Amino acid sequence: MGLTGGIAASGKAALLGMKIWEEEINAKGGLLGRPVQLIYYDDQSNPATVPGIFTKLLEVDKVDLVTGDYGTNLLAPAMPVVIQHNMTFFSLFGLDVNREFQYPRYFSMQPVGGPDPPSAFSKGFFEIAAAQNPKPQTVAIIAGDAEFPRNAAEGARKNAKDAGIKVIYDKTYPPTTTDYTPIVRAIDSTNPDVVISFSYPPDAVGMVRAANEVGLKAKMFGGGLVGLQYATIKQQLGPQLNGIINYDFWEPAKTLNFPGVDEFLKKYQARAASEGVDPLGYYLPPFAYANLQVLQQAVEGAKSLDQDKIAEYLRSHTMKTIVGDIEYGPNGEWKEARVMQVQFHDVKGSDLEQWKTDEKQTIVWPDKYATGKVVYPYGDAKK
């Protein structure tokens, strides 16, 4: 898990979610009558460290079960090692990691599911765009040059084509970029109706700030900005978020109040300050906890640590978790994608309290979970 480096904030929050599961399962007697111990190492948010860590876990520590790191870029390099050892793999927030491998023992904990996860990731964003009147005609696609953003941008191109929206700008930028103003100026100069950005947290912050500084004229902006789900980044950006429509997986809305999620968040939030992690924990921690709930049900259902039996159980049963019921498709992804699009509005200052409800972020897609209507164009929600 990335406990230092660029995704440390996420990694530490995910690990706290997993520790809460570990404590709860051991209080109930463990798994198969044995206590559970989490063994983990810091990969420093660096993909190059990952194969060595997984080799150590499997060959030196000889773990019985193996879960993935957080994030596409850190899960992909683990796959060859896990496959070589024939282990069932529980991955966390990886976008279409199994596409090249087609490994039958891979199971993803992320709502970006279905047969084509990259398209599922931005499908809602383009459906919202296509439903506006007048319908937007052009889109700019910008992505960090890394595995996740590239995969997501590929899906966006398909969605744009299906929506009849022409791509007039389509570029990547180096992960080392620090000044996003020239990028946003270049996008703005092409005058796109819609701008979709696939960025990790430092980039996402830079992109939002640059969009505000330049006065981005697009009618819709957002889509794939990782980081806007975190309380600390919401506080940091404040009113600069207003109008943005962006993906999310969970927020404190009545439409997403799955059994057990409130209890988990109370435990998490009570420890967040002392652990130095996201104070609300809405984005990643519930899914990290749910990943181990799935592992638990598979082991108990298979009544065994046999990897084939565990994988077979996962393929043939519905998993009950704090992020809802999950069924897995043949590619190890969720059978049904559940990526939401939320829109920020009326955000004022950096007060944390405004983020403890869904008052400032409306779920605008899909209809099944929607809590309100989209404000379009983007500029109208900034007023």
HELIX and SHEET records of a PDB file:
HELIX    1   1 ALA A    8  ALA A   27  1                                  20    
HELIX    2   2 PRO A   47  THR A   49  5                                   3    
HELIX    3   3 VAL A   50  THR A   55  1                                   6    
HELIX    4   4 LYS A   56  VAL A   60  3                                   5    
HELIX    5   5 THR A   72  LEU A   75  1                                   4    
HELIX    6   6 ALA A   76  ALA A   78  5                                   3    
HELIX    7   7 MET A   79  GLN A   84  1                                   6    
HELIX    8   8 PRO A  117  ALA A  130  1                                  14    
HELIX    9   9 GLU A  147  ALA A  163  1                                  17    
HELIX   10  10 THR A  181  SER A  189  1                                   9    
HELIX   11  11 PRO A  201  VAL A  214  1                                  14    
HELIX   12  12 ALA A  231  LEU A  237  1                                   7    
HELIX   13  13 GLY A  238  LEU A  241  5                                   4    
HELIX   14  14 LYS A  254  LEU A  256  5                                   3    
HELIX   15  15 VAL A  261  GLU A  275  1                                  15    
HELIX   16  16 PRO A  285  ALA A  302  1                                  18    
HELIX   17  17 GLN A  307  SER A  316  1                                  10    
HELIX   18  18 LEU A  352  TRP A  355  5                                   4    
HELIX   19  19 TYR A  378  LYS A  382  5                                   5    
SHEET    1   A 3 VAL A  66  TYR A  70  0                                        
SHEET    2   A 3 PHE A  89  LEU A  92  1                                        
SHEET    3   A 3 TYR A 106  MET A 109  1                                        
SHEET    1   B 7 LYS A 166  TYR A 173  0                                        
SHEET    2   B 7 THR A 138  GLY A 144  1                                        
SHEET    3   B 7 VAL A 194  SER A 199  1                                        
SHEET    4   B 7 MET A 220  LEU A 225  1                                        
SHEET    5   B 7 ILE A 245  ASP A 248  1                                        
SHEET    6   B 7 MET A 340  PHE A 344 -1                                        
SHEET    7   B 7 GLN A 361  TRP A 365 -1                                        
SHEET    1   C 2 MET A 319  THR A 321  0                                        
SHEET    2   C 2 GLY A 324  ILE A 326 -1                                        
END                                                                             
